[in-house]
Amino acid sequence: MVKKGLPTTMFCVVLLVIIGTSVASPSHSIRCERGCGFNLDFVCGSDGENYANPCVFGIEQCRNPRLRERCKGRCEECLNG
């Protein structure tokens, strides 16, 4: 006989969250993934991050639709110059 209580309940809640997350996330990530070349043609995102090229930026924008292109080039170069 197993004693039920807070630890068992917490375990079940954590397990359900993990299962729910793993079921929901992959389809979104898989939908966004695609092969990108290794060319460097930087894009500065609205999040202040530098993305190696438009393809890499597009993948991140697929994951985060609120992300916008701030400017072409490295953020340091196009925002300060």
C-alpha positions as CSV (number, residue, x, y, z in Angstrom):
1,M,0.0,0.0,0.0
2,V,1.4,3.4,-1.0
3,K,0.7,6.4,1.1
4,K,-0.7,9.3,-0.9
5,G,0.1,12.8,0.1
6,L,1.7,16.0,-1.1
7,P,4.8,14.3,-2.6
8,T,2.7,12.0,-4.8
9,T,0.4,14.8,-5.8
10,M,3.3,17.1,-6.7
11,F,4.9,14.3,-8.7
12,C,1.7,13.8,-10.7
13,V,1.4,17.5,-11.4
14,V,5.0,17.8,-12.5
15,L,4.6,14.7,-14.7
16,L,1.5,16.1,-16.3
17,V,3.2,19.4,-17.0
18,I,6.2,17.7,-18.6
19,I,3.9,15.5,-20.7
20,G,1.8,18.4,-21.8
21,T,4.8,20.5,-22.7
22,S,6.5,17.7,-24.6
23,V,3.3,17.0,-26.6
24,A,2.6,20.7,-27.4
25,S,6.1,22.0,-28.1
26,P,7.6,19.6,-30.7
27,S,5.0,20.2,-33.4
28,H,5.6,24.0,-33.2
29,S,9.4,23.5,-33.2
30,I,9.3,20.9,-36.0
31,R,7.1,23.2,-38.1
32,C,9.7,26.0,-37.7
33,E,12.8,24.0,-38.3
34,R,14.5,24.1,-41.7
35,G,18.1,23.8,-43.0
36,C,20.0,27.1,-43.2
37,G,23.3,27.7,-44.9
38,F,26.4,28.9,-43.1
39,N,26.6,32.2,-44.8
40,L,27.0,35.3,-42.6
41,D,24.5,38.0,-43.6
42,F,23.5,39.3,-40.2
43,V,20.0,40.4,-39.2
44,C,19.4,42.4,-36.0
45,G,16.2,41.4,-34.3
46,S,13.8,43.5,-32.3
47,D,15.0,41.5,-29.3
48,G,18.5,43.0,-29.7
49,E,20.0,39.7,-30.8
50,N,22.2,39.2,-33.9
51,Y,21.0,36.4,-36.2
52,A,23.6,34.9,-38.6
53,N,21.4,35.2,-41.6
54,P,17.8,35.8,-42.7
55,C,17.1,32.0,-42.7
56,V,18.2,31.7,-39.0
57,F,16.2,34.8,-38.2
58,G,13.1,33.3,-40.0
59,I,13.3,30.2,-37.8
60,E,13.4,32.3,-34.6
61,Q,10.6,34.5,-35.9
62,C,8.5,31.3,-36.5
63,R,9.0,30.3,-32.9
64,N,8.3,33.9,-31.7
65,P,5.9,35.7,-34.1
66,R,6.3,39.0,-32.1
67,L,10.0,39.1,-33.3
68,R,10.6,41.7,-36.0
69,E,13.7,42.7,-38.0
70,R,15.1,45.8,-36.6
71,C,17.8,46.3,-39.3
72,K,20.1,44.4,-41.7
73,G,23.5,43.8,-40.3
74,R,24.8,43.4,-36.7
75,C,22.8,45.3,-34.1
76,E,26.0,47.1,-32.9
77,E,26.7,48.4,-36.4
78,C,23.3,49.4,-37.7
79,L,21.9,50.9,-34.5
80,N,25.0,52.9,-33.6
81,G,26.2,54.0,-37.0
